[in-house]
Amino acid sequence: MAVAAGFAIAATAGAAFIGKGVGAGCAGAGSMGVQPNDVIDIKNPTTLRAVMLGIIVHENSGSPYPDAVLEEGLRRALL
């Protein structure tokens, strides 16, 4: 599935608050080396992992989860 990076990140983050979603989208896109309007494939495991990590780091003030937790979340997301 190809979507704009900022939209994918904001939508994936479940942004109920628009300002929060825009912030997560822009921060996540920047951490991936893309612009918020660039098209990304969130079904690609490498891309989705980067999106997940960007959201988690943004939401947890820089504290990511252990790799095993990230990998299990990625596995479940791609079922």
C-alpha positions as CSV (number, residue, x, y, z in Angstrom):
1,M,0.0,0.0,0.0
2,A,1.5,3.3,-1.1
3,V,0.5,6.4,0.9
4,A,2.0,9.8,1.7
5,A,4.6,9.4,4.5
6,G,3.1,12.1,6.8
7,F,-0.4,10.7,6.3
8,A,0.7,7.1,6.9
9,I,2.5,8.1,10.1
10,A,-0.2,10.3,11.4
11,A,-2.9,7.7,10.6
12,T,-0.9,4.8,12.0
13,A,-0.4,6.7,15.2
14,G,-4.2,7.0,15.6
15,A,-3.9,10.7,15.8
16,A,-7.2,11.8,17.4
17,F,-5.7,15.2,17.9
18,I,-4.8,16.9,14.6
19,G,-1.8,18.8,15.9
20,K,-0.4,15.7,17.5
21,G,-0.9,13.7,14.3
22,V,0.9,16.3,12.2
23,G,3.8,16.4,14.6
24,A,4.1,12.7,14.6
25,G,3.9,12.5,10.8
26,C,6.5,15.2,10.2
27,A,8.8,13.8,12.9
28,G,8.5,10.3,11.6
29,A,9.0,11.2,8.0
30,G,12.1,13.2,8.9
31,S,13.5,10.2,10.8
32,M,13.0,8.1,7.7
33,G,14.7,10.6,5.4
34,V,11.6,11.4,3.4
35,Q,9.3,14.4,3.2
36,P,5.7,14.2,4.7
37,N,4.2,14.2,1.2
38,D,6.6,11.5,-0.3
39,V,4.9,8.3,-1.1
40,I,6.0,5.3,0.9
41,D,5.0,1.6,0.9
42,I,3.8,0.7,4.4
43,K,3.5,-3.0,3.5
44,N,7.3,-3.1,3.1
45,P,8.7,-4.5,6.4
46,T,11.7,-2.2,6.4
47,T,9.5,0.9,5.8
48,L,6.8,-0.2,8.3
49,R,9.5,-0.8,11.0
50,A,10.9,2.7,10.4
51,V,7.3,4.2,10.7
52,M,6.7,2.2,13.9
53,L,10.0,3.2,15.4
54,G,9.4,6.9,14.5
55,I,6.0,6.9,16.1
56,I,7.2,5.1,19.2
57,V,10.2,7.4,19.7
58,H,8.0,10.5,19.1
59,E,5.3,9.3,21.5
60,N,7.7,8.0,24.2
61,S,10.0,11.0,24.2
62,G,12.9,9.1,22.6
63,S,12.5,5.8,24.6
64,P,12.0,2.9,22.1
65,Y,10.7,-0.5,23.0
66,P,13.1,-3.5,23.0
67,D,13.8,-5.0,19.6
68,A,11.7,-8.2,20.4
69,V,8.6,-6.0,21.0
70,L,9.1,-4.1,17.8
71,E,9.6,-7.3,15.8
72,E,6.5,-8.9,17.2
73,G,4.4,-5.7,16.5
74,L,5.8,-5.7,12.9
75,R,5.0,-9.4,12.5
76,R,1.4,-8.9,13.7
77,A,0.9,-5.8,11.5
78,L,1.9,-7.6,8.4
79,L,-0.3,-10.7,8.9
